[in-house]
Amino acid sequence: MFTRLLALGVGLVLYGVSMAMILHAGLGNIPWDVLHQGLAEHVGLSVGTVTIIVGAVVLLLWLPIRQRPGFGTVANVIVIGLAFDAVSRFLPDHPKLLVAIPMMLAGIVVNAFATALYIGARLGPGPRDGLMTGLVARTGWSVRVVRTVLEVAVVVIGFFLGGTFGVGTVLYAFGVGPLIQWFARVMRVDRAVAGDIAAQATTVTDERATC
């Protein structure tokens, strides 16, 4: 359990760090942030507030695909935001391309690694990742396909609402899914990342035995 909690914590912190790296590179927001920003401009709320609201709405979408929130789901909302704010003050904002491009690419890779790490802890995925794993489990499609479809969909909606779109958005939308699948296979957590119900059931049994 300690190892899983550590993986969850490190994964969430790294996810927040990766978000800050991509945003400050200034070459395009993460797909979900394109949507958050676009909605914020229309409803008159901050991007952070819209992010929380969208997360709550996404959790409702878990019901038909039979996903259940866990400790990691709650931690996702808190830790990622804190890590993002803590790191942002140390990162250059919209630097020159010589710095921006490597920062953006590193952010995408770190984001994929962090996603596989904290979902692999099997303590509950974040709202948006839970939607991904639930759809993978119910449709039988690969993580690569489901993640890419979701990312492209939110980018299109966000862009038409006025969200910032750039080359970083495109690279993230099409690259993060395959990277998550690769990292999950290397770390041997591909069953958890793919929303394997049997694996989740085993985890619940282990948790009860530990308690």
N, C-alpha and C positions, 0 to 999 in steps of 0.2 A: 504493500500500500504506500509506503514512504517513497519508493521509486516512482510509482505512478503519480503521486502528488508532485514530486520534483519535476517529472516530465511535463505535467500540466502547467506548473508555474513557469518553467523555463520557456515552454512553447508559447504561452500567452504573452510573456514579456517580449520575446523575440518577434511575435506578431505585431505588437505595438511599435516596436523599433522599425520593423520593415515598412509599416504604414507611413511612419514619419519620413523615412528615407525616400520613399516613392513620391510622397506629396511635396517634400522640399526640393526634390530634383526639378520639379516644375515642367515635366515632360508629359503629363497626363495623369489623372487620378486613377486610383483603384476603381474598377467598375462599380462596386456598390457605393463608393463615395461620389461617383458621377451622379448616381440616382439621388443620394442624400442631398447633395448640393443643389441639384435641380429642384427638388421638392421644397427645400428651404427657401429658395428665392420666390416661390409661389405662395407659401403659407405664412411667411413672415416670422419663421422661427429659426434658431441657430441650427447649424449643421449637426452639432452634437445632440440637440433635442430631437431632431428628425431621425437621427441614427437610432436613438432609443425607441422611438415610436415605430419605426420600420422593423426593428428587432422584435417588438411585441407582436406586430402583425404577422411576421414570418413564423413566430411560434404558434400562432393559430393555424398556420398551414401544416403544422406537424400532425394535427389531429387526424386528417384522412389518411396519412401515410404511417400512422401508429408509432410515431417517435415520442420518446419521453425525455423531458429535461432532467439534467443531473446537476451535481455540484459544479462541474466544469462549465455548464451552461451559464450559471449565475456568475462564476468567476470570470468568464469570458467578457461580460459587460464591464466589470469593474477594473480588472488588471490591465486589459489592453488599453483602455483610456488613460490610466495612470502612467503606463509605460510610454505611450505616445507623447503625453505632455512633458514627461521628464526628459525625453531624448530630444524633442523638438528644439529646445532652447540652445542645444549645442550643435545643431546642424545648419549649414549655410542655406539660405533661402534663394531658390532660383539661381544657382551658381552657373559658371560658364560650362559649356558642353563637355570640356575635358574632365570636369568633376561630376557634372550632372548625369552623364550617360553611365559611367561605372556605378554611381550611387543608385540609379534607377534599377540597373540590371541586378546588382547585389541585393537590392530590396526585394525584387521578385523572387530570387532564389531563396533568400532567408524566409520570406513569407510562406513559400511552399513547404520548406523544412519545418517551420514552426507549426503549420497546419497539421502536417502528418504527426508531429510530436505530441501536440496536445489532444488531438482526436485519438491517437494511439494509446493514450493513457486510459481511455475508456471510462472517464468520469463524467461524460456528457459533453457533446460538441456544442459550439456556439450556435445561435439561432440559424444563421445562414448556412453553416456547415452541416447542421443537423438536417436541414432541408435537402442538402446534397446527398448525404449518406442515406437518408430515407428514400429518396427517389432511386438511388442506385440499388438499394435492397428490393424495392417494389417493382422496378422495371427490368432489372437484370442488365442494364446498360453499364458500361465501364465508368469509372470515376472521371476519366479523361473527357468522355462525351457529355456526361451530365454537368460537370463543372463548367465546361466550355459553353454549353447551351444557356446555363443560368447567367454566366458572366456577360455573354453577348446580349441577352434579353434586357438586363438591368442597364447596360450601357446605352442601348438604343432608346429606352424610355427616358433615362436620365439626360441624354443629349438633347432630346426634343423638349425637355423641360428646362433646358438652359445650363446643365451641368458641364464642367470642363472636360473636354475630350482631347487626347493626344496620342502620340506614338507609344508612350508608356502604358496607356490604357489598352491598346491593341495587343502589345506584347504580353501584358498580364492576362488578358482575357483568353488568349490562345496558348499561352505557355505555362500558366500556373497549374492547370489540370494535369497535364503529363508529368510535370515536375513532382506534384504531390503523389501521384501514383508511383513514380520511380523511388522517391524517398520512402514511401510506405513499404515498398517491397524490400528495399535495402535494410530498413529497421525492423522488418518482419512484423509490421502492424497493418498489413494490407487488408486483412479481414475486418479489422475494426474500422478502418477508413472507408471500406466498401459497405459498411453498415450491416455486417454479418450478424444476423439475429442470434444464431447459436453462440457466437463468440460473446455477444452482449449478455446473453442469459448466463453463460459460464461466469462472467465477471460479477453479475449480481449475486450468484451463489457464493463466489469467493468472498465478496464483501460481507455477506451475512455470516459466513463462517468465521471471518475475522472478528466481527462484532461479538 
